[in-house]
């Protein structure tokens, strides 16, 4: 056997055996430990795949659906209606202030004119 002379130390069990190099971590393992190492890597990969699936599911859950979009449109319309109501009410208040100011000034002017007439 040509491989019998090529024994190296197994990374896991530290025994001199015929070893195989793991292409991922580049460590040398005997056949039994290489199989266990592959099993561990497969389990870790499965955990990563599961985590990825759960993460992707959560991301997709957060995407707006048609119900969310109708709510957003409803909020947008509410905003527009509210702004229009506020603008109308502000205009009414400005008009009242302007009219009241004019009436007040007209009254003062009339009283001033009356006083002027009385003084003459």
Backbone as CSV, one residue per row, in Angstrom:
resi,resn,N_x,N_y,N_z,CA_x,CA_y,CA_z,C_x,C_y,C_z
1,UNK,0.831,-1.178,0.000,0.000,0.000,0.000,0.877,1.243,0.000
2,UNK,0.642,2.086,-0.936,1.433,3.298,-1.053,1.049,4.303,0.021
3,UNK,-0.215,4.303,0.461,-0.667,5.284,1.432,-0.211,4.937,2.839
4,UNK,0.150,3.724,3.093,0.549,3.322,4.441,1.753,4.112,4.911
5,UNK,2.595,4.510,4.015,3.781,5.277,4.382,3.469,6.765,4.548
6,UNK,2.280,7.205,4.129,1.921,8.622,4.163,1.053,8.953,5.367
7,UNK,1.299,8.360,6.480,0.500,8.632,7.670,0.900,9.983,8.256
8,UNK,-0.132,10.744,8.623,0.094,12.029,9.285,-0.817,12.086,10.497
9,UNK,-0.597,13.082,11.309,-1.370,13.203,12.547,-2.756,13.776,12.245
10,UNK,-3.781,13.107,12.768,-5.168,13.562,12.626,-5.369,14.784,13.517
11,UNK,-5.990,15.793,12.984,-6.243,17.030,13.715,-7.123,16.792,14.937
12,UNK,-8.066,15.865,14.830,-9.036,15.637,15.898,-8.499,14.687,16.974
13,UNK,-8.082,13.490,16.561,-7.679,12.487,17.564,-6.181,12.494,17.857
14,UNK,-5.420,13.268,17.097,-3.967,13.416,17.280,-3.198,12.112,17.116
15,UNK,-3.776,11.147,16.364,-3.086,9.878,16.108,-2.536,9.898,14.700
16,UNK,-1.410,9.169,14.521,-0.809,9.047,13.188,-1.625,8.027,12.411
17,UNK,-2.313,8.494,11.386,-3.154,7.636,10.561,-3.110,8.153,9.135
18,UNK,-3.726,7.395,8.250,-3.924,7.901,6.898,-4.965,9.011,7.022
19,UNK,-4.638,10.184,6.524,-5.518,11.341,6.713,-5.979,11.908,5.377
20,UNK,-7.034,12.665,5.481,-7.613,13.346,4.324,-7.756,14.820,4.697
21,UNK,-7.434,15.680,3.766,-7.498,17.117,4.039,-8.910,17.637,3.764
22,UNK,-9.433,18.350,4.728,-10.727,19.034,4.547,-10.457,20.261,3.685
23,UNK,-11.162,20.370,2.582,-10.930,21.495,1.670,-11.435,22.817,2.242
24,UNK,-12.318,22.752,3.234,-12.841,23.981,3.834,-11.875,24.593,4.825
25,UNK,-11.408,23.780,5.795,-10.539,24.317,6.848,-9.072,23.925,6.659
26,UNK,-8.804,23.065,5.698,-7.456,22.608,5.346,-6.773,21.798,6.448
27,UNK,-7.540,21.286,7.402,-6.982,20.410,8.439,-7.029,18.976,7.934
28,UNK,-6.162,18.141,8.512,-6.090,16.731,8.115,-6.816,15.887,9.151
29,UNK,-7.693,14.982,8.661,-8.494,14.130,9.529,-8.368,12.683,9.078
30,UNK,-8.406,11.764,10.067,-8.529,10.354,9.719,-9.944,10.142,9.192
31,UNK,-10.213,8.999,8.565,-11.504,8.780,7.927,-12.657,8.913,8.913
32,UNK,-12.504,8.344,10.112,-13.582,8.403,11.095,-13.836,9.847,11.546
33,UNK,-12.772,10.579,11.821,-12.939,11.966,12.268,-13.363,12.889,11.121
34,UNK,-12.947,12.554,9.897,-13.385,13.339,8.741,-14.899,13.217,8.566
35,UNK,-15.411,11.998,8.745,-16.857,11.781,8.646,-17.594,12.589,9.717
36,UNK,-17.075,12.577,10.939,-17.688,13.353,12.027,-17.594,14.852,11.727
37,UNK,-16.439,15.274,11.200,-16.232,16.685,10.846,-17.244,17.112,9.776
38,UNK,-17.443,16.267,8.770,-18.418,16.573,7.721,-19.826,16.671,8.304
39,UNK,-20.142,15.772,9.245,-21.462,15.794,9.877,-21.675,17.110,10.627
40,UNK,-20.652,17.546,11.364,-20.741,18.816,12.098,-20.937,19.980,11.124
41,UNK,-20.160,19.964,10.033,-20.297,21.036,9.039,-21.682,21.022,8.397
42,UNK,-22.208,19.820,8.125,-23.558,19.720,7.551,-24.604,20.260,8.517
43,UNK,-24.461,19.953,9.807,-25.400,20.459,10.809,-25.330,21.982,10.901
44,UNK,-24.098,22.515,10.888,-23.940,23.970,10.934,-24.549,24.626,9.691
45,UNK,-24.341,23.979,8.532,-24.917,24.509,7.300,-26.441,24.479,7.367
46,UNK,-26.998,23.399,7.910,-28.455,23.316,8.050,-28.982,24.412,8.976
47,UNK,-28.251,24.705,10.057,-28.653,25.799,10.956,-28.635,27.135,10.209
48,UNK,-27.595,27.335,9.417,-27.489,28.581,8.648,-28.639,28.684,7.650
49,UNK,-28.946,27.569,6.982,-30.048,27.561,6.013,-31.372,27.847,6.717
50,UNK,-31.579,27.237,7.884,-32.808,27.489,8.652,-32.891,28.947,9.094
51,UNK,-31.772,29.481,9.611,-31.750,30.888,10.029,-32.047,31.804,8.846
52,UNK,-31.465,31.460,7.691,-31.705,32.244,6.479,-33.191,32.218,6.121
53,UNK,-33.789,31.035,6.169,-35.210,30.902,5.858,-36.078,31.709,6.802
54,UNK,-35.774,31.653,8.093,-36.546,32.416,9.079,-36.369,33.916,8.862
55,UNK,-35.139,34.319,8.587,-34.862,35.733,8.351,-35.615,36.226,7.112
56,UNK,-35.564,35.420,6.042,-36.252,35.794,4.809,-37.759,35.877,5.042
57,UNK,-38.308,34.953,5.828,-39.739,34.967,6.153,-40.098,36.241,6.909
58,UNK,-39.263,36.611,7.875,-39.532,37.829,8.654,-39.452,39.073,7.785
59,UNK,-38.498,39.091,6.877,-38.375,40.231,5.953,-39.641,40.323,5.098
60,UNK,-40.084,39.189,4.559,-41.280,39.186,3.716,-42.523,39.581,4.506
61,UNK,-42.566,39.220,5.795,-43.692,39.621,6.637,-43.771,41.141,6.766
62,UNK,-42.619,41.798,6.733,-42.564,43.244,6.941,-42.919,44.033,5.686
63,UNK,-42.936,43.367,4.528,-43.263,44.077,3.295,-44.725,44.491,3.333
64,UNK,-45.009,45.675,2.808,-46.402,46.129,2.840,-47.282,45.245,1.954
65,UNK,-48.425,44.876,2.473,-49.388,44.130,1.663,-50.480,45.088,1.202
66,UNK,-51.448,44.573,0.459,-52.479,45.451,-0.107,-53.286,46.143,0.993
67,UNK,-53.503,45.465,2.119,-54.233,46.084,3.233,-53.441,47.266,3.789
68,UNK,-52.117,47.068,3.941,-51.270,48.159,4.436,-51.312,49.347,3.477
69,UNK,-51.281,49.052,2.175,-51.294,50.134,1.190,-52.610,50.903,1.234
70,UNK,-53.723,50.200,1.442,-54.995,50.923,1.528,-55.030,51.784,2.789
71,UNK,-54.429,51.298,3.878,-54.345,52.113,5.097,-53.480,53.345,4.868
72,UNK,-52.386,53.161,4.164,-51.493,54.288,3.867,-52.237,55.316,3.014
73,UNK,-52.982,54.844,2.021,-53.765,55.767,1.190,-54.836,56.476,2.010
74,UNK,-55.450,55.750,2.931,-56.468,56.354,3.796,-55.850,57.442,4.675
75,UNK,-54.664,57.178,5.206,-53.963,58.173,6.032,-53.597,59.388,5.184
76,UNK,-53.141,59.138,3.960,-52.797,60.237,3.052,-54.029,61.111,2.788
77,UNK,-55.170,60.478,2.518,-56.402,61.229,2.263,-56.834,62.003,3.503
78,UNK,-56.697,61.367,4.663,-57.016,62.041,5.931,-56.146,63.288,6.090
79,UNK,-54.871,63.166,5.751,-53.950,64.301,5.839,-54.415,65.443,4.931
80,UNK,-54.750,65.114,3.703,-55.198,66.138,2.747,-56.469,66.816,3.256
81,UNK,-57.441,66.013,3.699,-58.700,66.576,4.209,-58.459,67.469,5.419
82,UNK,-57.585,67.031,6.312,-57.286,67.819,7.514,-56.648,69.148,7.148
83,UNK,-55.708,69.126,6.223,-55.039,70.358,5.793,-56.055,71.319,5.182
84,UNK,-56.951,70.773,4.342,-57.970,71.634,3.723,-58.882,72.258,4.779
85,UNK,-59.303,71.477,5.771,-60.159,72.008,6.844,-59.438,73.096,7.628
86,UNK,-58.171,72.855,7.937,-57.379,73.840,8.688,-57.231,75.122,7.871
87,UNK,-56.966,74.980,6.570,-56.820,76.165,5.725,-58.124,76.962,5.648
88,UNK,-59.261,76.255,5.526,-60.559,76.963,5.497,-60.798,77.703,6.811
89,UNK,-60.546,77.028,7.930,-60.775,77.639,9.243,-59.831,78.824,9.437
90,UNK,-58.577,78.707,9.012,-57.625,79.815,9.140,-58.097,81.012,8.314
91,UNK,-58.615,80.759,7.103,-59.132,81.850,6.270,-60.328,82.513,6.955
92,UNK,-61.241,81.704,7.513,-62.387,82.263,8.239,-61.919,83.160,9.383
93,UNK,-60.942,82.701,10.132,-60.429,83.483,11.273,-59.777,84.774,10.802
94,UNK,-58.999,84.716,9.724,-58.379,85.932,9.180,-59.456,86.922,8.740
95,UNK,-60.468,86.396,8.047,-61.562,87.268,7.582,-62.264,87.934,8.764
96,UNK,-62.514,87.172,9.829,-63.166,87.729,11.026,-62.303,88.819,11.643
97,UNK,-60.998,88.567,11.757,-60.089,89.557,12.352,-60.053,90.815,11.491
98,UNK,-59.969,90.655,10.183,-59.927,91.819,9.288,-61.226,92.615,9.399
99,UNK,-62.362,91.911,9.346,-63.659,92.594,9.438,-63.821,93.291,10.788
100,UNK,-63.447,92.587,11.871,-63.554,93.188,13.213,-62.660,94.409,13.333
101,UNK,-61.462,94.320,12.780,-60.539,95.464,12.834,-61.120,96.647,12.075
102,UNK,-61.707,96.400,10.921,-62.298,97.483,10.133,-63.469,98.115,10.881
103,UNK,-64.324,97.283,11.471,-65.465,97.807,12.241,-64.959,98.636,13.412
104,UNK,-63.964,98.110,14.126,-63.403,98.817,15.280,-62.834,100.164,14.853
105,UNK,-62.043,100.162,13.777,-61.449,101.419,13.301,-62.524,102.379,12.798
106,UNK,-63.537,101.862,12.137,-64.643,102.721,11.678,-65.357,103.357,12.871
107,UNK,-65.596,102.570,13.927,-66.241,103.106,15.136,-65.391,104.194,15.777
108,UNK,-64.105,103.948,15.873,-63.208,104.952,16.463,-63.209,106.206,15.600
109,UNK,-63.158,106.012,14.293,-63.150,107.164,13.391,-64.452,107.968,13.532
110,UNK,-65.592,107.261,13.649,-66.875,107.965,13.832,-66.885,108.733,15.149
111,UNK,-66.410,108.121,16.207,-66.365,108.797,17.509,-65.427,109.998,17.449
112,UNK,-64.305,109.817,16.766,-63.357,110.924,16.625,-64.003,112.073,15.845
113,UNK,-64.713,111.727,14.780,-65.397,112.753,13.975,-66.483,113.447,14.805
114,UNK,-67.230,112.687,15.595,-68.256,113.279,16.473,-67.620,114.224,17.482
115,UNK,-66.514,113.782,18.054,-65.818,114.616,19.027,-65.327,115.893,18.350
116,UNK,-64.816,115.751,17.157,-64.341,116.913,16.410,-65.496,117.877,16.160
117,UNK,-66.644,117.360,15.799,-67.826,118.197,15.557,-68.274,118.895,16.839
118,UNK,-68.201,118.191,17.955,-68.613,118.777,19.234,-67.666,119.897,19.654
119,UNK,-66.412,119.735,19.342,-65.416,120.738,19.720,-65.612,121.997,18.877
120,UNK,-66.060,121.906,17.709,-66.207,123.070,16.817,-67.229,123.983,17.287
